[in-house]
Amino acid sequence: MTDQTAIQILGEPNGLRFLTEKFSRLQEIPSLPDICGWLAEAEITEDEILPYRHFNFEKYARNRIFSNDFVEMLILAWLPGQDTLIHDHNGSHGVVRIFEGTITETKYKFDESGTIQVNAKQAVPAGTLAGVGEPDIHKLGNESDKGAISIHVYAPPLKGMNIYEVGSSESWLYQPE
């Protein structure tokens, strides 16, 4: 039996409701291209996002919208200066759609000595998708002076992430709440 969580979605069936209906019918873990296509197709409105615009002054806010055995969807609310730790998705692939504002994505790689170093950094504006497949290592953050909202889909749902530090070859497992 599937452990399914769905929060009531307001708005048109071609936005968040379109996604949650699509996810609830899954019989297997979707591919990264499928998730990218669905997120690009969804016409998500401000009214649908409004119930999840919960900013936290201490850390970016994670609002779970949907989760079953195959996929998980979150809306994250970012205040200026908030960011994630450097992490991978520990076997899950994911896609981020920036709904409002700009998120900066920094990608990392192991150098010749086996330590983590910055590989690339880019600003990801509203309306843009960022696909992150295993084994990518990255960090997301709001480097702007305004709040930002992003929609995250992980398949399968995140059970944990390996956390890294620049200049180190070691990692540790972090399990989100």
Buried (B, 14 or more C-beta within 10 A) or exposed (E): EEEEEBBEBBBBEEBBBBBBEBBBEBEEBBEBEBBBBBBEEBEBBEEBBEBBBEEEEEEBBBBBBBBBBBBBBBBBBBBEEBBBEBBBBBEBBBBBBBBBBBBBBBBBEBEEEEBBEEBEEEEBEBEBBBBBEEEBBBBBBBBBEEBBBBBBBBBBBBBBBBBBBEEEEEBEEEEEE
